[in-house]
């Protein structure tokens, strides 16, 4: 059983959804947690703290490199640095290329890709100094295939996988690893909205859920945040010490087609 006692994990975008699910699993394994996200984080902090670990929160807007730097300074000051970095924060916008708002493109690239670079470059020195570290980037199946209307998201997630490979190579002779996980459909509020939109046209909600999954995900089941957390936990374990620069699919068979 993997223990992360004495380690500190920073999970971006972790006050709800996938990020909170990952944080819960890491905390259960004994890691102290730094949560990140907008708004009232008290509920998320309370949930993670139930595992008996130290929990902090930093509200950095990860589209701003200066705020990311402030978050890492907070981590150093309050937790002695970051041992495990999970780059999870992400946003989405759907539109055709010619209709894609430029400001939405810039925001998605900033949060979904550039923030991964900035967090990684700031986190690596401390990991190297400690002689151990784990970086896990939450990419997507859209880091490996495209979908209509998702130009910025697909471009960013492809970039995340490319960055993961480079960092994996640059840390290959160290005890620091860098990998990406590639979820398919996860039942987040964004995905639930797509189901609700289908149901609003008169389709039974269960049928709407089935139809959404059937288009892409052969298992006809959603990936859960807890399952993503368990995969991150594995990548933090000694068993995964030679998993480097990988993009690990967890997608109900989406990419096997």
Secondary structure per residue as TSV (DSSP state, phi and psi in degrees):
chain	resnum	aa	ss	phi	psi
A	1	X	-	360.0	125.3
A	2	X	-	-69.6	128.8
A	3	X	-	-115.0	135.8
A	4	X	-	-115.4	22.9
A	5	X	T	-57.2	130.9
A	6	X	T	89.3	-7.4
A	7	X	-	-95.1	154.1
A	8	X	E	-118.6	129.5
A	9	X	E	-112.3	134.5
A	10	X	E	-110.2	120.5
A	11	X	E	-118.3	115.7
A	12	X	S	-78.4	150.7
A	13	X	S	58.5	50.0
A	14	X	-	-119.9	19.5
A	15	X	S	-89.0	-1.4
A	16	X	S	-164.4	173.3
A	17	X	H	59.9	-139.0
A	18	X	H	-59.9	-45.8
A	19	X	H	-61.4	-41.2
A	20	X	H	-68.3	-37.9
A	21	X	H	-60.8	-42.4
A	22	X	H	-65.3	-44.4
A	23	X	H	-59.6	-39.7
A	24	X	H	-61.1	-44.8
A	25	X	H	-65.9	-43.3
A	26	X	H	-65.0	-38.3
A	27	X	H	-66.4	-39.2
A	28	X	H	-62.2	-28.9
A	29	X	T	-83.4	-0.4
A	30	X	T	106.0	-0.3
A	31	X	-	-76.8	140.5
A	32	X	E	-72.2	149.2
A	33	X	E	-124.9	136.2
A	34	X	E	-111.0	113.4
A	35	X	E	-89.1	157.3
A	36	X	E	-143.9	138.1
A	37	X	-	160.9	166.8
A	38	X	S	-82.3	164.9
A	39	X	S	76.5	-165.3
A	40	X	-	-75.0	115.2
A	41	X	-	-99.7	6.6
A	42	X	H	-60.9	-40.1
A	43	X	H	-64.9	-45.8
A	44	X	H	-63.0	-43.0
A	45	X	H	-59.9	-44.7
A	46	X	H	-62.8	-40.9
A	47	X	H	-64.5	-43.7
A	48	X	H	-72.5	-35.7
A	49	X	H	-65.5	-21.1
A	50	X	T	-59.7	-19.2
A	51	X	T	-85.3	4.2
A	52	X	S	79.6	21.4
A	53	X	S	-111.1	165.5
A	54	X	-	-76.0	133.2
A	55	X	E	-129.9	132.1
A	56	X	E	-126.7	172.6
A	57	X	E	-144.7	136.5
A	58	X	E	-129.5	129.9
A	59	X	-	-87.3	22.0
A	60	X	-	-50.4	133.8
A	61	X	-	-82.3	108.8
A	62	X	T	-75.3	0.7
A	63	X	T	-78.8	-7.7
A	64	X	S	-114.3	109.9
A	65	X	H	-55.9	-33.8
A	66	X	H	-65.2	-38.5
A	67	X	H	-72.0	-32.9
A	68	X	H	-62.4	-43.3
A	69	X	H	-61.1	-39.6
A	70	X	H	-63.0	-37.2
A	71	X	H	-65.8	-40.1
A	72	X	H	-70.9	-32.8
A	73	X	H	-65.1	-40.2
A	74	X	H	-60.9	-44.3
A	75	X	H	-61.0	-40.8
A	76	X	H	-67.2	-42.5
A	77	X	H	-70.3	-42.7
A	78	X	H	-97.5	-23.6
A	79	X	H	-127.3	-3.4
A	80	X	S	77.7	20.6
A	81	X	S	106.7	-178.5
A	82	X	-	-116.0	124.5
A	83	X	S	-95.6	-34.0
A	84	X	E	-127.8	122.8
A	85	X	E	-115.3	121.2
A	86	X	E	-114.5	109.2
A	87	X	E	-87.1	98.4
A	88	X	-	-116.3	-26.0
A	89	X	-	-55.4	137.0
A	90	X	-	-163.7	154.5
A	91	X	-	-132.9	168.4
A	92	X	-	-140.0	150.9
A	93	X	-	-151.1	137.3
A	94	X	-	-115.2	121.5
A	95	X	B	-168.4	155.4
A	96	X	-	-67.0	160.4
A	97	X	G	-56.5	-46.2
A	98	X	G	-71.9	-17.4
A	99	X	G	-106.1	4.4
A	100	X	-	-73.8	122.1
A	101	X	-	-64.1	131.3
A	102	X	H	-58.5	-39.3
A	103	X	H	-67.5	-30.3
A	104	X	H	-72.6	-39.8
A	105	X	H	-56.3	-50.0
A	106	X	H	-61.3	-40.4
A	107	X	H	-67.2	-42.5
A	108	X	H	-66.3	-43.2
A	109	X	H	-63.9	-39.7
A	110	X	I	-64.0	-45.8
A	111	X	I	-83.5	-42.4
A	112	X	I	-83.8	-21.8
A	113	X	I	-125.3	-57.0
A	114	X	I	-62.2	-36.0
A	115	X	H	-63.2	-32.8
A	116	X	H	-64.9	-42.6
A	117	X	H	-62.6	-49.1
A	118	X	H	-65.8	-41.4
A	119	X	H	-65.2	-38.9
A	120	X	H	-66.5	-46.4
A	121	X	H	-65.7	-29.0
A	122	X	H	-83.2	-29.0
A	123	X	H	-83.3	-30.0
A	124	X	H	-61.4	-44.3
A	125	X	H	-56.8	-42.3
A	126	X	H	-66.3	-38.7
A	127	X	H	-64.5	-43.4
A	128	X	H	-62.6	-40.0
A	129	X	H	-64.8	-35.4
A	130	X	H	-80.6	-17.8
A	131	X	T	79.1	18.7
A	132	X	-	-164.5	141.3
A	133	X	E	-173.9	156.4
A	134	X	E	-135.5	127.5
A	135	X	E	-117.8	123.8
A	136	X	E	-124.9	119.5
A	137	X	E	-100.4	126.6
A	138	X	E	-83.5	98.4
A	139	X	-	-89.4	-126.6
A	140	X	-	-179.4	162.2
A	141	X	G	-57.0	-26.4
A	142	X	G	-74.0	0.6
A	143	X	G	-82.3	-7.1
A	144	X	T	-128.6	-19.7
A	145	X	S	-135.4	165.2
A	146	X	-	-102.7	166.4
A	147	X	-	-144.9	143.5
A	148	X	T	-59.0	135.9
A	149	X	T	86.7	0.5
A	150	X	B	-120.6	42.6
A	151	X	H	-54.9	-50.3
A	152	X	H	-68.8	-43.8
A	153	X	H	-63.2	-46.2
A	154	X	H	-64.1	-43.6
A	155	X	H	-61.8	-43.8
A	156	X	H	-64.4	-45.5
A	157	X	H	-69.6	-34.8
A	158	X	H	-60.2	-40.5
A	159	X	H	-64.4	-38.0
A	160	X	H	-61.7	-42.5
A	161	X	H	-66.3	-39.5
A	162	X	H	-62.9	-44.1
A	163	X	H	-62.4	-40.2
A	164	X	H	-58.4	-42.9
A	165	X	H	-63.1	-43.3
A	166	X	H	-64.4	-46.5
A	167	X	H	-66.0	-36.6
A	168	X	H	-59.3	-39.5
A	169	X	H	-72.8	-40.7
A	170	X	H	-69.7	-20.1
A	171	X	T	-108.9	11.3
A	172	X	T	-60.7	-29.3
A	173	X	T	-98.5	14.1
A	174	X	T	-115.1	178.9
A	175	X	T	-93.3	23.3
A	176	X	E	-108.1	131.2
A	177	X	E	-120.2	155.7
A	178	X	E	-137.7	123.5
A	179	X	E	-141.7	165.6
A	180	X	E	-122.1	146.9
A	181	X	E	-111.7	145.6
A	182	X	E	-124.1	84.7
A	183	X	E	-70.9	149.7
A	184	X	-	-88.3	-139.1
A	185	X	-	-66.7	124.7
A	186	X	B	-119.6	136.7
A	187	X	-	-77.8	80.1
A	188	X	-	-98.7	169.8
A	189	X	H	-55.8	-34.7
A	190	X	H	-64.5	-41.8
A	191	X	H	-72.4	-38.8
A	192	X	H	-59.0	-35.7
A	193	X	H	-63.2	-38.9
A	194	X	H	-63.7	-38.8
A	195	X	H	-64.8	-45.1
A	196	X	H	-62.6	-38.3
A	197	X	H	-63.3	-39.2
A	198	X	H	-67.1	-42.1
A	199	X	H	-66.4	-29.0
A	200	X	T	-63.5	-20.5
A	201	X	T	-85.8	6.0
A	202	X	T	106.9	-1.7
A	203	X	-	-79.5	141.7
A	204	X	-	-57.7	135.7
A	205	X	H	-55.3	-38.7
A	206	X	H	-66.6	-37.2
A	207	X	H	-67.8	-38.5
A	208	X	H	-62.0	-41.6
A	209	X	H	-62.6	-46.7
A	210	X	H	-60.4	-45.2
A	211	X	H	-64.1	-39.2
A	212	X	H	-61.8	-47.9
A	213	X	H	-65.1	-41.9
A	214	X	H	-62.9	-25.2
A	215	X	H	-67.7	-28.3
A	216	X	H	-133.6	-36.2
A	217	X	-	-112.8	98.6
A	218	X	T	-57.4	-27.5
A	219	X	T	-67.4	-18.8
A	220	X	-	59.2	24.5
A	221	X	S	-131.9	146.3
A	222	X	-	-76.5	145.8
A	223	X	B	-72.0	142.8
A	224	X	-	-104.4	152.4
A	225	X	H	-55.8	-35.5
A	226	X	H	-65.0	-39.3
A	227	X	H	-64.4	-39.3
A	228	X	H	-63.6	-40.5
A	229	X	H	-61.6	-40.6
A	230	X	H	-65.6	-35.8
A	231	X	H	-67.8	-41.1
A	232	X	H	-60.5	-43.0
A	233	X	H	-60.2	-43.0
A	234	X	H	-58.9	-43.9
A	235	X	H	-66.6	-18.1
A	236	X	T	-87.0	-9.0
A	237	X	S	-84.9	165.7
A	238	X	G	-63.9	-30.3
A	239	X	G	-61.7	-24.5
A	240	X	G	-101.1	16.8
A	241	X	T	-61.0	-25.6
A	242	X	T	-106.7	15.7
A	243	X	-	-89.4	108.0
A	244	X	-	-138.2	126.7
A	245	X	S	68.9	22.8
A	246	X	-	-90.0	153.3
A	247	X	E	-117.1	104.7
A	248	X	E	-96.9	114.2
A	249	X	E	-75.6	136.1
A	250	X	E	-142.2	81.2
A	251	X	S	-142.2	16.1
A	252	X	T	61.4	23.4
A	253	X	T	94.4	3.6
A	254	X	G	-50.3	-50.7
A	255	X	G	-84.5	-3.8
A	256	X	G	-80.3	-10.0
A	257	X	-	-78.8	360.0
